[in-house]
Amino acid sequence: MQTFVYSDEKPIDIPENTILLLFFMYGLLGVLLLAGTIISTMINNRHYMRFFSIAMMVGLATLLLTKGVFG
């Protein structure tokens, strides 16, 4: 969007440490959601399975959005 709409503007410079921390936190979120999904499946609790499945879908969608925005 910045290239086409604001072509005369200077590109945004985002520190690499911020991006690294962002993807580290998304990795941790993914591992925890996967563990929660596996545990809820093992104890056969439908409420927890639904909760962790929805949370995992939202987490992956925001990860894809973040990857699309920051490259």
TIFIZA-787447 format. One line per 2 residues: number of its first residue (from 1); their letters; for each residue z, x, y of C-alpha. Coordinates in Angstrom, 1 decimal. Layout:
REM residues N
NUM	A	Z:X:Y; ...
***
This chain:
REM residues 71
1	MQ	0.0:0.0:0.0; 0.8:2.8:2.4
3	TF	-2.6:4.4:1.9; -4.6:1.3:2.7
5	VY	-2.4:-0.7:5.1; -0.7:2.0:7.0
7	SD	-3.3:4.8:6.8; -2.2:6.4:10.0
9	EK	1.5:6.6:9.0; 3.0:9.7:7.4
11	PI	3.8:9.3:3.7; 7.4:8.7:2.8
13	DI	9.2:11.8:1.4; 11.7:10.9:-1.2
15	PE	14.1:13.7:-2.4; 13.5:14.8:-6.0
17	NT	17.2:14.6:-6.8; 17.2:10.8:-5.9
19	IL	14.3:10.2:-8.3; 15.9:12.3:-11.1
21	LL	19.2:10.4:-10.7; 17.3:7.0:-10.7
23	FF	15.5:7.7:-13.9; 18.7:9.2:-15.5
25	MY	20.5:6.0:-14.7; 17.6:3.9:-16.1
27	GL	17.8:6.0:-19.3; 21.5:5.4:-19.5
29	LG	21.0:1.7:-18.9; 18.3:1.6:-21.7
31	VL	20.6:3.3:-24.2; 23.5:1.1:-23.4
33	LL	21.4:-2.1:-23.6; 19.9:-1.0:-26.9
35	AG	23.3:-0.3:-28.3; 24.6:-3.7:-27.2
37	TI	21.6:-5.4:-28.7; 22.1:-3.6:-32.1
39	IS	25.8:-4.3:-32.1; 25.4:-8.0:-31.2
41	TM	22.8:-8.3:-34.0; 25.2:-6.7:-36.5
43	IN	28.0:-9.1:-35.6; 25.5:-12.0:-35.6
45	NR	26.5:-13.4:-32.2; 23.7:-15.4:-30.6
47	HY	25.3:-15.5:-27.2; 25.5:-11.7:-27.0
49	MR	22.0:-11.3:-28.5; 20.5:-13.5:-25.8
51	FF	22.5:-11.8:-23.1; 21.5:-8.2:-24.1
53	SI	17.9:-9.3:-24.8; 17.5:-10.7:-21.3
55	AM	19.3:-7.7:-19.8; 16.9:-5.4:-21.6
57	MV	13.8:-7.2:-20.5; 15.1:-7.2:-16.9
59	GL	15.9:-3.5:-17.1; 12.5:-2.6:-18.5
61	AT	10.8:-4.7:-15.9; 12.6:-3.0:-13.0
63	LL	11.9:0.4:-14.6; 8.2:-0.3:-14.7
65	LT	8.4:-1.5:-11.1; 10.3:1.6:-10.0
67	KG	7.8:3.8:-11.9; 5.0:2.0:-10.1
69	VF	6.6:2.4:-6.7; 7.7:6.1:-7.0
71	G	5.1:7.4:-9.3
***
